[in-house]
Amino acid sequence: MYFGVNGALGSVKLAAVYHDFQAEDSSEDFGTEVDLSATWPVNQYFTTQLKYAGFSADSDRYTNTDKVWLTLQFKL
């Protein structure tokens, strides 16, 4: 299951998504994850994006994980 919201703050595009990971064939819960992103134009050729993903494991089988990405996109 997941749900998300999108919006903008001026020229910055914002997004947030929540995931609940569960097995389809059993009652096992894998964990939950929150994803956040902000994308903004630098100029007519470059766009920058900052993303965060945080996974919280529901069992000892998986590991809690936090990741951050910063990207720069060039448009031809």
C-alpha positions as CSV (number, residue, x, y, z in Angstrom):
1,M,0.0,0.0,0.0
2,Y,1.2,3.5,-0.7
3,F,-0.1,7.1,-0.9
4,G,1.5,10.3,-1.8
5,V,1.0,14.0,-2.2
6,N,2.5,16.5,-4.7
7,G,2.6,20.2,-4.7
8,A,4.7,23.3,-5.4
9,L,6.2,26.1,-3.4
10,G,6.9,28.8,-6.0
11,S,9.1,27.1,-8.7
12,V,10.0,24.2,-6.4
13,K,8.1,21.0,-7.0
14,L,7.6,18.9,-3.8
15,A,6.5,15.3,-3.3
16,A,6.0,13.0,-0.4
17,V,5.2,9.2,-0.6
18,Y,4.5,6.7,2.2
19,H,4.9,3.0,1.5
20,D,3.8,0.1,3.7
21,F,5.5,-3.1,2.5
22,Q,3.7,-6.4,3.3
23,A,3.8,-9.9,1.8
24,E,0.9,-10.8,-0.4
25,D,0.9,-14.5,0.5
26,S,1.4,-14.3,4.3
27,S,1.0,-11.9,7.1
28,E,4.6,-10.8,7.2
29,D,5.3,-7.1,7.4
30,F,8.5,-6.0,5.8
31,G,8.5,-2.3,6.9
32,T,7.5,1.2,6.0
33,E,9.2,3.9,3.9
34,V,8.9,7.6,3.6
35,D,10.2,9.3,0.4
36,L,10.5,13.0,0.1
37,S,11.7,15.1,-2.9
38,A,12.2,18.7,-3.9
39,T,13.0,19.6,-7.5
40,W,13.8,23.1,-8.7
41,P,15.1,24.7,-11.9
42,V,18.5,26.4,-11.7
43,N,18.1,28.0,-15.2
44,Q,16.8,26.9,-18.6
45,Y,19.3,24.1,-18.9
46,F,19.8,22.8,-15.4
47,T,17.4,21.2,-12.8
48,T,18.4,20.1,-9.3
49,Q,16.7,17.5,-7.2
50,L,17.1,16.5,-3.6
51,K,15.6,13.2,-2.5
52,Y,15.4,11.4,0.8
53,A,14.2,7.8,1.5
54,G,13.9,6.4,5.0
55,F,13.0,2.7,5.5
56,S,12.0,1.4,8.9
57,A,12.2,-2.4,9.1
58,D,9.4,-4.3,11.0
59,S,11.6,-7.4,11.6
60,D,15.2,-8.3,12.3
61,R,15.4,-9.7,8.8
62,Y,15.8,-6.3,7.3
63,T,17.8,-3.2,8.2
64,N,16.6,0.3,8.8
65,T,18.1,2.5,6.0
66,D,18.2,6.2,5.3
67,K,19.5,7.6,2.0
68,V,19.9,11.0,0.4
69,W,20.5,11.9,-3.2
70,L,21.4,15.2,-4.8
71,T,21.2,15.3,-8.6
72,L,21.8,17.8,-11.3
73,Q,20.0,17.3,-14.7
74,F,21.2,19.0,-17.9
75,K,18.5,19.5,-20.7
76,L,19.6,19.8,-24.3
